[in-house]
Amino acid sequence: MPKYSQPQDDALYLEPADLQGSLGLALKVDRVLFHERTQYQDLHILQCGPLGRVLLLDGIIQTTEMDEAGYHEMLVHVPLLTHPAPSRVLIIGGGDGGTLREVLKHPTVQRVDMCEIDGGVVEAAKRYFPGLATGFSDPRLNLTIGDGVAFVREAAQPYDAILIDSSDPDGPAEGLFGQAFYQSVKKALAPGGVGAALAESYYLYQDLIRDTFAVLEGIFPYACYYTAQVPTYNSGLIGFALMTTSAYPLSPPDPMRVHELIPLRYYTEAAHRAAFALPRPALELLPPRIAQMQENIFATGRGGLAGLADL
């Protein structure tokens, strides 16, 4: 875990830098609202001008009120709109509540199981991020404080969707990025099920993305990489892995289902489709079959999208 300074009132805070210490973000901190050393990590909540409230875990920005919708809406609505009617959903991580809030917007969802390793994050979110934590009182939620790797491995009932809302692949989240975990995810999905997971920025985590998609290609019929613009994640974007057991992952979303999710702050039908249109530095990290499928996402002519599904 990289070293970091402690945030102070009315001072500049430098997040631990990526790219061998060459690229990092700076925050102007108005006030440190809360600080706790939980069982697993160092937790800060800051007030930072137009960014609003900011959650740090071990010195790393996890979410801000200004741009959290870009992360949470894209992690949730892309996979759930790929499934025809998700009813049972599992969230691994997501202690700030934003992913849960978005899942509960889907009218077909009847049950949400959520496993977060650090109960301190959940309690802090309830107190300091009420706009994110709205779903914790919903009767459809079954919340477990515990190990997400074990929860998925021991799942007794299959899920229509599994969403892995983790921190970076260090510390408590390290086990959520390996082959054994993704094999457990596949086993825990119902027929036709979908999954989505944090897959990082292609500028910062090339080896992780290359290794992850090499694993996913061998486990799932379809796996794709997509991105969202989130300014307070280092490099300005964040990537996700979409995994499906049968559904073609690049199909356009149903406009009627999208309308049911309003209000939305980031997600649109066009943003959903465009998120899979990748520049060459990202495509070069993916296995050839996946890269070819995504490079041709907007192809027309012979076969169209249906033809591309056979690649």
KEZA-898424 format. One record per residue (C-alpha): x, y, z. Coordinates in steps of 0.001 Angstrom, whole numbers, plus 500000, padded with zeros to 6 digits. Layout:
% KEZA-898424
XYZ
...
% end
This chain:
% KEZA-898424
500000500000500000
501550503356499009
502315505848501757
500071508897502035
499809511995504150
496895512671506467
494340515184505125
494159518464507041
491586521253507238
492051524100504749
494995522420503020
495950520622499815
495794516837499940
497845514761497480
496465511330496703
499132508596496346
500359508761492761
500115506074490064
502456505372487133
505458504855489389
504683508030491285
504321510201488172
500578510955488112
498289511827490991
495347513979492008
495232516900494419
492226517918496505
491653521249498221
490264520146501584
487905522514503365
487319520277506381
488033516759507554
484539515693508600
485372512221509866
488364509932510373
488398506370511614
490804503483511472
488438500579510845
489334496920511215
490516496891507608
491496500371506435
491948504059507101
488702505946506378
488399509703505850
485420511812504816
486331515252503547
484446518401502527
486020519665499305
484296522681497751
482429521863494512
483335518190494853
481103517993497906
481885515210500311
484721512837499434
485364509321500748
488972508170501067
490044504634501937
493733504222502748
494269507635501212
492663506776497854
489594508611496538
486643506200496426
483748508507495644
482753512157495566
479299513681495532
480146515572492340
480875512630490035
479782509443491803
476921508921489338
479324508208486496
480692505240488383
477575503877490062
475134504278487184
477455502672484663
478463499796486949
474790498968487538
472647499890484559
474862498493481812
474695494906483139
471149495068484494
469809496374481187
471711493593479408
469657491061481391
465988490827480276
464457490966483788
466850490829486748
465125489739489942
467873488526492300
471000490691492490
474191490286494509
476488493226495300
479992492511496544
481457495573498249
479667498838497606
479639499991501215
478957503611500279
475488502581499056
475614504092495560
475477500787493698
472591499593495873
470691502831495223
470909502281491463
470031498563491582
466846499341493483
465645501613490663
464977498529488521
461338497516489016
461999493816488341
464422493539491283
462836491637494167
465867490809496330
469337492296496752
472004490490498737
474980492679499595
478240491612501203
480603494369502350
483734493469504278
483968496717506246
480946497704508291
482641500971509131
482204502127505532
478473501391505641
477963503278508892
479985506265507690
478000506378504450
474690506388506309
475848509365508347
477741511438505779
476426510369502353
472635510235502710
472210510704498956
474117507497498306
472898505492501279
469155505698500566
468815501956499889
470012500601503216
466494500790504660
464841499077501674
463118495786502654
464482494067499530
468019494333500938
469783491561502841
473089493056504080
475979490896505287
479173492288506766
481794489758505772
484158488341503179
482789488751499657
485017486020498216
483578483467500639
480033484782500169
480144484193496411
481849480821496776
479182479605499214
476124481129497487
473189478730497842
470762480375495393
471716481626491912
471638485295490982
470508487059487835
473248489649488291
476409489920490383
478055493339490725
481560493629492172
481927497167493527
485395496945495016
488236499268495820
491532498981493926
493288495564493902
495214496171497095
494329495501500709
490833494129501460
489824493902497758
492794491873496528
490887488576496410
488202490032494108
490460490111491045
491615486492490632
490649483479488535
489189481500491427
486862484370492321
485555484788488772
484953481044488557
482841481368491705
480940484278490110
480124482154487050
478945479285489266
476728481639491313
474935483064488266
471597481702487089
471233480717483420
471279483946481436
472956485763484305
475267488758483981
478091490182486028
480045493423486163
483183494365488033
485639497192488468
488362496754485815
490341499974486272
491756502532483823
493569501279480744
496120504047481252
497104502864484728
496458499132485053
497480497534481759
498747494287483291
495635493885485436
493300494406482460
495307492068480228
495355489331482869
491707489793483883
490299489476480388
492518486507479585
490863484831482586
487328485986481779
487536484802478177
488131481285479451
485215481362481900
482349483296480273
480849483044476778
481131486840476541
483291489364478363
483720493017477380
485537496071478696
483724499392478971
484511502776480464
482999505831482128
484321509334482663
484902510013486358
487190513029486882
488224512192490437
489555508756489513
493166509096488478
493418509471484658
489814510745484496
488199507449483525
487328504119485073
486868500761483400
484532497848484034
484274494222482959
480891493003481725
480415489238481825
477427487348480460
476470483676480459
474391483948477282
473173487466476464
475049489313473718
476723492137475687
476734494830472994
473006494924472266
471335498348472638
469317498851475848
465520498917475800
464412502602475830
461315501799477873
463382500192480607
465808503118480610
462880505526481077
461841503585484209
465170504458485851
464799508233485723
466098510335487438
469618509635486185
472612511962486339
475034510249483930
473666507184482145
472010507475478724
471278504906476021
473967506471473845
476498506502476699
475745502800477283
476655501872473716
479547504299473390
481152502965476578
482169499842474635
483766501801471769
487405501711472795
490527503481471569
493474501414470437
495413501485473746
492487499706475405
491787497287472550
495405496170472569
495022494909476135
492138492568475270
492188489065473764
491787489261469954
488226487908469895
487007490445472449
488891493308470807
487436492451467392
483908492290468754
484229495685470439
486042497355467559
483065496455465363
480359497524467800
478843500027465373
479360497902462242
476558497763459705
475999495760456570
476167491989456244
475159490327459473
475013493565461469
475078493125465232
473679489617464973
476597488608462772
479089490102465202
477617487990467981
479060484941466227
482643486224466338
% end
